Amino acid sequence: MDDQELMNEPVYTIGLAADKLGIAVPTLRMYEQAGLIIPHRTKTGRRVYSRNDIRRVQVIMDLIRVKKLNLEAVKMLCSLTPCWTFVGCPEDIRENCPAFSESSAPCWLTPANCSFKTLDDCRLCAVYLKCMDTLQDPKGFLKELLRCDNSGKRVA
């Protein structure tokens, strides 16, 4: 098993994850309800978190506590992540894609409009995986985002 597989292996129950993060279990559920985290599920439906999930929640907590954003602002920033650059959607697909034309929710919250079919698959999507890395510096992220034209191509 390589390092990436180890980081994605679900090892923490919701209680252990909350303890490790120093937050309450309902807070983790709230992040999930907002669509910011997609925990693994056991066959019986129990949430299980990986080390990458823990890292993702730490970024969310930083955005909320340090950068003073609320959940809706974090969700809005996630929705601005240019998914078409990560998954290489052609322009004709982008024109009809709500993730491209709207910014009300991240693309992984509308899996029917995505090449991935379920939220379990969205855990593997490059957009979901890279979103929190991108948002560690919201100001820098927005500066980069504004360097794109309307077709999603970067402006030099």
C-alpha positions as CSV (number, residue, x, y, z in Angstrom):
1,M,0.0,0.0,0.0
2,D,1.5,3.4,-1.0
3,D,1.4,6.6,1.0
4,Q,-1.7,8.0,-0.9
5,E,-3.6,4.8,-0.3
6,L,-2.7,5.0,3.4
7,M,-3.9,8.6,3.5
8,N,-7.3,7.7,1.9
9,E,-7.8,4.6,4.1
10,P,-10.9,5.1,6.4
11,V,-9.6,4.6,9.9
12,Y,-11.4,7.0,12.3
13,T,-15.0,6.6,13.5
14,I,-16.9,9.9,13.7
15,G,-16.2,10.1,17.5
16,L,-12.5,9.5,17.1
17,A,-12.3,12.0,14.2
18,A,-14.1,14.6,16.3
19,D,-11.7,14.0,19.2
20,K,-8.7,14.2,17.0
21,L,-9.9,17.5,15.5
22,G,-11.1,18.9,18.9
23,I,-14.6,19.5,17.7
24,A,-18.0,18.0,18.4
25,V,-19.5,15.2,16.4
26,P,-22.5,17.4,15.3
27,T,-19.9,19.8,13.8
28,L,-18.6,17.0,11.5
29,R,-22.1,16.2,10.5
30,M,-22.8,19.9,9.8
31,Y,-19.8,20.0,7.4
32,E,-21.1,16.9,5.7
33,Q,-24.6,18.3,5.4
34,A,-23.1,21.4,3.8
35,G,-21.3,19.2,1.3
36,L,-17.8,20.1,2.3
37,I,-16.8,16.6,3.4
38,I,-17.8,13.2,2.1
39,P,-16.9,10.6,4.7
40,H,-16.5,7.0,3.8
41,R,-19.5,4.8,4.8
42,T,-19.4,1.3,6.2
43,K,-21.9,-1.3,4.9
44,T,-24.1,-0.4,7.8
45,G,-23.9,3.3,7.0
46,R,-21.5,4.4,9.8
47,R,-19.2,7.3,8.9
48,V,-15.5,6.6,8.8
49,Y,-12.9,9.2,8.1
50,S,-9.4,8.9,6.5
51,R,-6.3,11.0,7.2
52,N,-7.1,13.0,4.1
53,D,-10.6,13.7,5.5
54,I,-9.1,14.9,8.7
55,R,-6.8,17.2,6.8
56,R,-9.8,18.5,4.8
57,V,-11.7,19.3,8.0
58,Q,-8.7,21.1,9.3
59,V,-8.7,23.3,6.3
60,I,-12.4,24.0,6.7
61,M,-11.8,24.8,10.4
62,D,-9.0,27.2,9.4
63,L,-11.2,29.0,6.9
64,I,-13.9,29.4,9.6
65,R,-11.8,30.2,12.7
66,V,-8.8,32.0,11.2
67,K,-10.1,33.5,8.0
68,K,-13.5,34.2,9.6
69,L,-15.6,32.7,6.8
70,N,-18.9,31.0,7.5
71,L,-20.0,27.7,6.0
72,E,-21.9,29.3,3.1
73,A,-18.8,31.3,2.2
74,V,-16.6,28.2,2.2
75,K,-19.2,26.4,0.1
76,M,-19.3,29.3,-2.3
77,L,-15.6,29.3,-2.6
78,C,-15.7,25.6,-3.3
79,S,-18.3,26.2,-6.0
80,L,-15.9,28.6,-7.7
81,T,-13.2,26.0,-8.0
82,P,-12.8,25.7,-11.8
83,C,-13.7,22.0,-12.1
84,W,-13.3,22.1,-15.9
85,T,-9.6,22.7,-15.5
86,F,-9.1,19.7,-13.3
87,V,-11.2,17.2,-15.3
88,G,-10.6,18.6,-18.7
89,C,-14.2,19.2,-19.8
90,P,-14.4,20.3,-23.5
91,E,-16.1,23.7,-24.1
92,D,-19.3,22.2,-25.5
93,I,-19.8,20.2,-22.3
94,R,-19.0,23.2,-20.1
95,E,-21.7,25.4,-21.8
96,N,-24.5,23.1,-20.5
97,C,-22.9,22.3,-17.2
98,P,-24.5,23.9,-14.0
99,A,-21.1,23.6,-12.3
100,F,-19.7,25.9,-14.9
101,S,-22.5,28.4,-15.3
102,E,-23.8,28.6,-11.7
103,S,-21.9,29.1,-8.5
104,S,-24.4,28.1,-5.9
105,A,-22.8,24.7,-4.9
106,P,-19.6,22.7,-5.6
107,C,-19.9,20.4,-8.6
108,W,-19.7,17.3,-6.4
109,L,-23.1,18.2,-4.9
110,T,-24.7,17.8,-8.3
111,P,-23.3,14.4,-9.3
112,A,-25.9,13.8,-11.9
113,N,-24.3,16.7,-13.9
114,C,-20.8,15.2,-13.5
115,S,-19.0,12.3,-15.1
116,F,-19.0,10.7,-11.6
117,K,-22.3,9.1,-10.7
118,T,-22.4,9.0,-6.8
119,L,-21.0,10.8,-3.9
120,D,-18.8,7.8,-3.2
121,D,-17.2,8.4,-6.6
122,C,-17.0,12.1,-5.9
123,R,-14.5,11.3,-3.1
124,L,-12.2,10.3,-6.0
125,C,-12.9,13.3,-8.2
126,A,-9.9,15.6,-8.8
127,V,-12.1,18.7,-8.0
128,Y,-13.1,17.4,-4.6
129,L,-9.6,16.3,-3.8
130,K,-8.0,19.6,-4.9
131,C,-10.6,22.0,-3.6
132,M,-9.4,22.4,-0.1
133,D,-5.7,22.6,-1.2
134,T,-6.8,25.5,-3.4
135,L,-8.8,27.2,-0.6
136,Q,-6.0,27.2,1.9
137,D,-5.2,30.6,0.5
138,P,-8.6,32.1,-0.5
139,K,-7.2,35.5,-1.6
140,G,-4.6,33.8,-3.8
141,F,-7.2,31.5,-5.1
142,L,-9.5,34.4,-6.1
143,K,-6.6,36.2,-7.8
144,E,-5.9,33.1,-9.9
145,L,-9.6,32.6,-10.6
146,L,-9.9,36.1,-11.9
147,R,-7.1,35.4,-14.4
148,C,-9.5,33.1,-16.3
149,D,-11.7,34.3,-19.2
150,N,-15.3,33.3,-19.7
151,S,-14.4,30.1,-21.5
152,G,-12.4,28.9,-18.5
153,K,-9.1,29.5,-20.2
154,R,-6.3,31.2,-18.3
155,V,-5.4,34.7,-19.3
156,A,-1.7,35.3,-19.3
